[in-house]
Amino acid sequence: MSKGLFITFEGTEGCGKSTQIKLLAEHLQAIGHRVRTLREPGGTPIGEEIRHTLKHSHANTAMTAEAELLLMNASRAQLVREIIRPALAAGEMVLSDRFYDSTTAYQGYGRELDLNQVKSVIDFAVGETRPNLTLFLHVPSEVSAERLRSRQSTLPFVRDRIEEADRKFFERVAHGFGVIAAGEPQRVKFINGARPADVVCASIWEIVQPLLPKVGRW
């Protein structure tokens, strides 16, 4: 049994995951926990190269949905074995910006790949490594779109192939996340991400804090 706690953050584009991971990490560190923050795809040297191929490379325009699925999970398989499992065994709090629920939502529902095949690939990539808690930050589609536009206008432009998908794709992704959350209410907790960041942070802490005394006995 792992000694640490594995928390994943999920949601559509612009839902505020990065901000909330940073705030939770700071809170956990302030009370004495060792914290590891990760992102998917990526998190390892191999994974970061895969991330560039998936999202930013100008040579990726012909990528099929099937190739996308396999590359996402190649990055994940490396991350699980190189970083996540050792960190949990050492008692660290592992916070990940996306994990396999994103694959189900984006490649399964969004790209409309066969959900059973998607699950089989995920299972092979992660084995028995599963989140203790998943925080699903939900924002309405119009809020997501506005935050995405704002981010793209204020930050140096970096092409992201995933963000180039059409509105129908992101509607399917949002639906997929909703199905996931409804199907696993014990693990996946719904968070209204459209509220001010400090209010969202407080809601997250109410969910996370009761789990912390268990750390060290798992």
Helices and strands as residue ranges (DSSP letters): E 5-10, H 17-30, E 35-39, H 45-51, I 52-56, H 65-79, I 80-84, H 85-89, E 93-97, H 100-103, I 104-110, H 115-126, E 133-138, H 141-154, G 162-164, H 167-183, E 188-192, H 197-208, G 209-214
